[in-house]
Amino acid sequence: MFYRLLSIVGRQRASPGWQNWSSARNSASAAEARSMALPTQAQVVICGGGIMGTSVAYHLSKMGWKDIVLLEQGRLAAGSTRFCAGILSTARHLTIEQKMADYSNKLYHQLEQETGIQTGYTRTGSIFLAQTQDRLISLKRINSRLNVIGIPSEIISPKKVAELHHLLNVHDLVGAMHVPEDAVVSSADVALALASAASQNGVQIYDRTSVLHVMVKKGQVTGVETDKGQIECQYFVNCAGQLLWMLMEEFIFGTGRVASCLGALRRTRNQFSLRARTSWRFRIYRKTGITLSLC
Ligand SMILES: Cc1cc2nc3c(=O)[nH]c(=O)nc-3n(C[C@H](O)[C@H](O)[C@H](O)COP(=O)(O)OP(=O)(O)OC[C@H]3O[C@@H](n4cnc5c(N)ncnc54)[C@H](O)[C@@H]3O)c2cc1C
């Protein structure tokens, strides 16, 4: 459904990147899409057209970066992003996660207006239930941190929970936390809206194009090899989701200019420590201020 949606939007766009992409979207056969010529050079190549890749493309292009190519091996937003429940919750344990979630919430709230693509953004609010005092203490800590950074939330009584949600059985609750500005979105549609905006800003998007290998010379990225040819590039941003590590082997002990973007599913301490070995990844991350997670 979202491809058809984007095709409609695509026809209205004038940028060369969008024209390339929308013509691929509108073409009936995969063979036609595959025959599209890739550029031979780019400043930045992004691998992966999920929420991460499209968000990186959106933010880099907004920040004025030029000459960006996004490559997706299948169809846009058809990886984990497609299966995401789309819950945008700021109730996180780490302040950095709370801030990222809050940023995403605000961004997605206005994305529909910016792009004309429906994202399914609905401000539902959320209630976190506590059946034990320990859980309530944990919620109180999260609540305090949210309030410190200006996100409205409050600890509420079981009676108030029943008022907010009539179907909930509250007899065994000791309390709850209410975050009124939490929301839900259609994550695939958000990714497509981000791709749409990025494309309008000049990002060239190619689907059905696989990155096979990242080329490195003296520890620096020089380009990528794809199933449709090579692209020389200065920066490579790895947003391949679950498949991210297949492209990362040569960087684990190197210093290539690579930014790796992990979704919630991939955030483990071990993976973060692997990422920490190459400072460039973090430098690019800080520079771009990308949203790391949907929520
Ligand atoms: C059931 C479920 C529910 C979830 N619910 C939530 C939720 O409510 N809230 C929340 O915030 N998160 C949720 N998540 C997590 C969230 O969906 C993921 O963190 C997020 O979608 C990851 O996005 P991504 O762009 O990193 O990965 P993906 O969406 O998987 O995108 C990676 C893309 O890279 C492409 N790719 C891979 N290798 C290559 C290559 N070599 N060349 C070219 N392209 C390549 C893939 O085809 C894919 O399209 C949920 C996840 C699941 C599975």
The ligand as an SDF file (V2000), in Angstrom:
LIG
                    3D

 53 58  0  0  0  0  0  0  0  0999 V2000
    7.4610   -7.2870   16.0360 C   0  0  0  0  0  0  0  0  0  0  0  0
    8.2620   -6.0240   16.2770 C   0  0  0  0  0  0  0  0  0  0  0  0
    7.6820   -4.9700   16.9660 C   0  0  0  0  0  0  0  0  0  0  0  0
    8.4290   -3.8140   17.2130 C   0  0  0  0  0  0  0  0  0  0  0  0
    7.8310   -2.7710   17.8660 N   0  0  0  0  0  0  0  0  0  0  0  0
    8.5130   -1.6280   18.0620 C   0  0  0  0  0  0  0  0  0  0  0  0
    7.8750   -0.4980   18.6540 C   0  0  0  0  0  0  0  0  0  0  0  0
    6.7060   -0.5430   19.0060 O   0  0  0  0  0  0  0  0  0  0  0  0
    8.5950    0.6440   18.7980 N   0  0  0  0  0  0  0  0  0  0  0  0
    9.9090    0.7200   18.3810 C   0  0  0  0  0  0  0  0  0  0  0  0
   10.5030    1.7770   18.5180 O   0  0  0  0  0  0  0  0  0  0  0  0
   10.5460   -0.3280   17.8190 N   0  0  0  0  0  0  0  0  0  0  0  0
    9.8790   -1.4920   17.6450 C   0  0  0  0  0  0  0  0  0  0  0  0
   10.4880   -2.5460   17.0360 N   0  0  0  0  0  0  0  0  0  0  0  0
   11.8910   -2.3930   16.6400 C   0  0  0  0  0  0  0  0  0  0  0  0
   11.9860   -1.6290   15.3110 C   0  0  0  0  0  0  0  0  0  0  0  0
   11.0910   -2.1860   14.3790 O   0  0  0  0  0  0  0  0  0  0  0  0
   13.4180   -1.7430   14.7760 C   0  0  0  0  0  0  0  0  0  0  0  0
   14.3170   -1.2950   15.7530 O   0  0  0  0  0  0  0  0  0  0  0  0
   13.6020   -0.8650   13.5410 C   0  0  0  0  0  0  0  0  0  0  0  0
   12.5910   -1.0960   12.5860 O   0  0  0  0  0  0  0  0  0  0  0  0
   14.9610   -1.1780   12.9240 C   0  0  0  0  0  0  0  0  0  0  0  0
   15.0720   -0.3830   11.7750 O   0  0  0  0  0  0  0  0  0  0  0  0
   16.3300   -0.5340   10.8160 P   0  0  0  0  0  0  0  0  0  0  0  0
   16.2000    0.4950    9.7560 O   0  0  0  0  0  0  0  0  0  0  0  0
   17.5750   -0.5680   11.6330 O   0  0  0  0  0  0  0  0  0  0  0  0
   16.2200   -2.0210   10.2240 O   0  0  0  0  0  0  0  0  0  0  0  0
   15.3130   -2.5700    9.0190 P   0  0  0  0  0  0  0  0  0  0  0  0
   13.9480   -2.0070    9.0430 O   0  0  0  0  0  0  0  0  0  0  0  0
   15.4470   -4.0570    9.0680 O   0  0  0  0  0  0  0  0  0  0  0  0
   16.0360   -1.9990    7.7440 O   0  0  0  0  0  0  0  0  0  0  0  0
   17.2830   -2.4890    7.3030 C   0  0  0  0  0  0  0  0  0  0  0  0
   17.2200   -2.5060    5.7990 C   0  0  0  0  0  0  0  0  0  0  0  0
   18.5310   -2.7560    5.2950 O   0  0  0  0  0  0  0  0  0  0  0  0
   18.3940   -3.5380    4.1290 C   0  0  0  0  0  0  0  0  0  0  0  0
   19.6820   -4.1930    3.8750 N   0  0  0  0  0  0  0  0  0  0  0  0
   20.3010   -5.1080    4.6520 C   0  0  0  0  0  0  0  0  0  0  0  0
   21.4640   -5.4770    4.0940 N   0  0  0  0  0  0  0  0  0  0  0  0
   21.5820   -4.7740    2.9310 C   0  0  0  0  0  0  0  0  0  0  0  0
   22.5740   -4.7360    1.8990 C   0  0  0  0  0  0  0  0  0  0  0  0
   23.6790   -5.4830    1.9510 N   0  0  0  0  0  0  0  0  0  0  0  0
   22.3720   -3.8930    0.8530 N   0  0  0  0  0  0  0  0  0  0  0  0
   21.2450   -3.1200    0.7840 C   0  0  0  0  0  0  0  0  0  0  0  0
   20.2830   -3.1260    1.7300 N   0  0  0  0  0  0  0  0  0  0  0  0
   20.4460   -3.9450    2.7950 C   0  0  0  0  0  0  0  0  0  0  0  0
   17.2810   -4.5220    4.4770 C   0  0  0  0  0  0  0  0  0  0  0  0
   16.6800   -5.0530    3.3140 O   0  0  0  0  0  0  0  0  0  0  0  0
   16.3240   -3.6380    5.2730 C   0  0  0  0  0  0  0  0  0  0  0  0
   15.3070   -3.0730    4.4760 O   0  0  0  0  0  0  0  0  0  0  0  0
    9.7720   -3.7130   16.7680 C   0  0  0  0  0  0  0  0  0  0  0  0
   10.3360   -4.7680   16.0540 C   0  0  0  0  0  0  0  0  0  0  0  0
    9.5940   -5.9040   15.7930 C   0  0  0  0  0  0  0  0  0  0  0  0
   10.2280   -7.0200   15.0000 C   0  0  0  0  0  0  0  0  0  0  0  0
  1  2  1  0
  2  3  1  0
  2 52  2  0
  3  4  2  0
  4  5  1  0
  4 50  1  0
  5  6  2  0
  6  7  1  0
  6 13  1  0
  7  8  2  0
  7  9  1  0
  9 10  1  0
 10 11  2  0
 10 12  1  0
 12 13  2  0
 13 14  1  0
 14 15  1  0
 14 50  1  0
 15 16  1  0
 16 17  1  0
 16 18  1  0
 18 19  1  0
 18 20  1  0
 20 21  1  0
 20 22  1  0
 22 23  1  0
 23 24  1  0
 24 25  2  0
 24 26  1  0
 24 27  1  0
 27 28  1  0
 28 29  2  0
 28 30  1  0
 28 31  1  0
 31 32  1  0
 32 33  1  0
 33 34  1  0
 33 48  1  0
 34 35  1  0
 35 36  1  0
 35 46  1  0
 36 37  1  0
 36 45  1  0
 37 38  2  0
 38 39  1  0
 39 40  1  0
 39 45  2  0
 40 41  1  0
 40 42  2  0
 42 43  1  0
 43 44  2  0
 44 45  1  0
 46 47  1  0
 46 48  1  0
 48 49  1  0
 50 51  2  0
 51 52  1  0
 52 53  1  0
M  END
$$$$
